[in-house]
Amino acid sequence: MANTLMLGWEFPPLFSGGLGVATYGMVKALSRNNSIRLIIPSASSIDLQNVNIVGLNKVNAEEINLERLRFDFSFLENVHQLPIAISPYHHVNENLETISKDEFELLVEGKATVSTIHHLFSGKEVYGRDIMHKVYVFSKLAEQIALNSEFDLIHAHDWVTYLAGIKIKQRTGKPLILHVHALETDRAGESTRNEIYGLEKNAMLLADKIIAVSQYTKNQIALHYGIDPSKISVVHNGIDQAKPERKRHQLKDKLVVFLGRLTNQKGPEFLLETARKVCTVYPRVKFVVAGTGDMFIHLLETSAYHKLGSKFIFTGFLSKEKANELLSMADVYFMPSVSEPFGLTALEAAQHQVPSVISNRSGAAEVIQSSLSADFWDTDKYANYIHALLRYNALSKELSARANEQLDSLTWNHASEKIEKIYHEILKNN
Amino acid sequence: MPSVCFYFQVHQPFRLKHYDCFKIGHDHFYEDEKSNKEILDRVSRKCYLPSNYTMLSLIDKHQGDFKIAYSLSGTVIEQMEKYRPDVLRSFQALTETGCVEFLSETYYHSLSFLYSKNEFVRQVKKHREKIKEHFNQEPTVFRNTELIYNNEIANFISIQGYKGIICEGVDHLLGYRNSNFIYHPPQNQNIKCLLKNYKLSDDIAFRFSNKGWDEWPLTAPKFANWVHQVAGNGETINLFMDYETFGEHQWPETGIFDFLAHAPSQILAHPDFDFKTPSEVIKKYEARGEYDAPNLTSWADIERDLSAWLGNSLQHDAMERIYALEKKVKETQDQNLIDCWAKLLTSDHFYYMCTKYWNDGDVHKYFSHYNSPHDAYINFMNVVTDLEHVLEMEEEKTEKLSIQSPM
């Protein structure tokens, strides 16, 4: 039983990637035994028992004491226009919302009112071009709120909340747990050493404990951030237990589904190369690509160049319902990610009884042992696996049945028990 | 006067090379010649040659009082012919002592009895011919692949003229009785069953080097003492195991060869004990009761069933696909094609697909060169798909010919 100050960023209904889904599932399961104060940029009307949700988009003036706060954005002068690659979740086709400079000026001059804050955090874009400003403002406000709160420990989700986590730890002396859902090295490549990487690394050094969503991510933290592995615990995410039904599609071809943002991290070029190879040995196939991103045009043009236009179906971004419908008709789920800390979609595919071929640089490959995994660049192996799943029905059935069994142990309750143990140990030592 | 009956299994499969989907329709050679040769070389160096040498010295030393039996699969003999004729000669040298017996089995170390009686009979016959050719013996005792056994197999093989059959001594089938007597199948006095004493056999084969075992280290006098305790409650102690136990599964450093070199004299130190081959055992001892095995049993794993080869849907699927080709393959009358198909029936291919203990990383993993049972299945199925393709081409050829030829 702990009193937790949780710092989150994405939360339903506003989310862009897996972070919102994971935060919600975890908070809900943890709230059975713990009381939680959750600070997020933007809260809706979602209400959870034992959870006090504070959204900065509707925060009370008393909690933040704006008059005394001084904002200084000078450290950001050189990075007003952040390169797109460091934004964690791209929506290239959507216009990024830019917060008007005036609002930041008001903050710097100490003239901002609580409605300025509400406005700042009520946009629909959870990251956006001004993400660094938002992260900074979030940290200052969360610190203020924390000083008015009772709690035993701080639990911060992903880099966007780490700055706030550090500040609160420094002001209150309470232990800080970082929950790593993704790393800058996943998003921007292993050799990345940008501001976000620096922020992550500093936070990791200062934190009392780090929770990684997979053994793979734990290894990455140790390798690229130089953190002592004994400080890092692995807690695999849960998945809401569901048994969706299979649907039949009307196409004569079999469907291989790719679901995710079309960014380098997700390996779209390996998708293309694999598709080209699969088509030479199994022509009765279509690759359905659901998602959008900065690689879309490249993928579209290259597939046409290889005369594979008729083999690809690009759906664009799909809503949750549409994505589920697609999975319920899929024959193979394909996730050739270069780096995938967890890979919730592979688990969702498994729920839909779809066997998957996935990159072994993923958390999903750890938890679904019956998936077929390969090195992210090994398109021969990917193609051999996809071909086998398309041609040998017994394999498809066996793997999807096993994967479905393996999901049974991946519940949020199970994950929250592990987290509670970590809470307990930290509180014992402090 | 109880007898100790040793039988050693010698087998190597023709392992398949990495065969991905891009090879289907283009590459019709499936064997991994390099690794088959390398593994035979390794096992010959570590086990076959030193063990044969030890056996030969023991036979020499005991002047006819030490006897053993082997079962060599057709596939391992073929590999020896091809890669290691010296090893084959060392087995032939053992035959010449008159103290070594060879058993009958399916040529391709297959589960053919369960899928095709025709193919089973063909393989048993082919194996007899091979044994006759190299060792000039005509076996009277049969051992089925992995000691897969039930009443039906015993009855079937007895009709073929065999006098004895080797099987596992399964506790629940024995009830209060033990494996140290000869039995016969229900309503059939024409064939005798030799039951493996799995406790004493596995003490050597599996537990010998296990330091966590409370009887470790196992010495020759200690083992002989256990054997001698059977006196008065048994007539034959059947010690059946893989030959690779010596030097390959149990490394030389464990002292296994010393144990082997000393165990026979320790056993013979008791005047009531001797060594007999399986055919001598069934000649000497009467069947003392019925051994009723209505269901299939084997010597594998703790389950002693067929789940190592037919425990999941992948294994069933692969097995059915390959046996479904029998008619077409045989109709071609192309000996190369028939051999190629039959090599795919070897039980090892299906063992590699076993998923039951895969996650524990146990003995199954040790025996497999695949990263996972799924990889094993995919590789095998790609090969089968190519073979199906080859057969279709053959069919087309014959159809064309029959159209062209006048009535």
Interface residues (C-beta under 8 A of the other chain):
Chain A: K277 T280 V281 Y282 Q369 S370 L372 D380 K381 A383 N384 Y385 H387 A388 R391 Y392 N393 A394 L395 K397 E398 L399 R402
Chain B: D20 C21 F22 I24 N312 S313 L314 H316 D317 A318 T355 N359 H374 Y377 I378 M381 N382 T385
